[in-house]
């Protein structure tokens, strides 16, 4: 056992796995042993909070208590994950709990970026760090069942396909007391957008009392998904080595997850980023049936437009158009899907996005399509960080093998989807009358740069076209 060291924060540092045993004993380390030790510790009741360093009298962490480091390579995880295995038992549960450090077989933790807020809740004494969720009655009302893509370790690499089936798949582990958390939750909802009421008034949509109600609300099944990255698969998707991926993620997060470097035995990472939400219009079981017409929009978050109606881009109108098409498809006996990714401002974030808006509008010659991408790269260092390579995973999880109507003009999205083996029969552009006043710069620049252009418009997308497209000034 190595000596404890005093850190700059006053905490003593040590490694959880250094606490017992010779190398031979360590080699014999297995799930039963780890779990037995863990239960013994938990049996000490009152001691358990103290093991995490909380001084229960003052509600603050005791700086003399032991901080558990997780950075050293271990003698292997107690439960190995076999990514792409055909049964949940063979694949193994993903254990990213912080309450049972010895059982962890993943880097990072649950709840994406919200894990940082959880740390404040615990630090402020509002939450017990050992809290376990009560999953009673949380099961999906609509099931997304396994399909062949789940069993191909290359088809889905950024989410856990079994993430909504934790209770059924790992019930015996849960009964034993293993802290396994869902990374997907499915529920049902009514959604209402003003534009859908307007579409009904204008006769573009008709209520049917099932998919679309007379008040303009849509009945949907929705699924929230947290990222669960299988690092070898993610690296392969970007055609880079796993070592390069791990090193860059470690460095570019300011060293947030040292295990990316030190724990090559852990191949699964739960990144602290926003996830995605799937909205299904019509019967979910149709998604796995290629004889049914399927309409899809994969949409990347744009808070300014999606929620607040900013007119500088086409995001919300295109989203609404996607929903309209999904409703129509479902009403005609098919199924529609919107996948909403938390990739604000092309994954650059809103601060960068607003800086770019200013730079675009203040540049010499004003905001124009000709310099649209260049101005983004000047501020962000890159034109786009959404990298659609991981996006098709959600479609494969749903069991989609063919998309009749893809409501997108993005060549990156189209190439990623078709490159992953899903057929796309038709690409649907945003109707001209839905493009907001100041958004022509964006859509024109994208069409010029290689986005899908409908046949009738191809002749006009040339150098003159992109030079003519101008936006409003900053003070206008
Ligand atoms: Zn936008």
Boltz pocket constraint, residues with backbone or C-beta under 6 A from the ligand:
constraints:
  - pocket:
      binder: B
      contacts: [[A, 302], [A, 305], [A, 306], [A, 313], [A, 314], [A, 315], [A, 316]]
      max_distance: 6.0
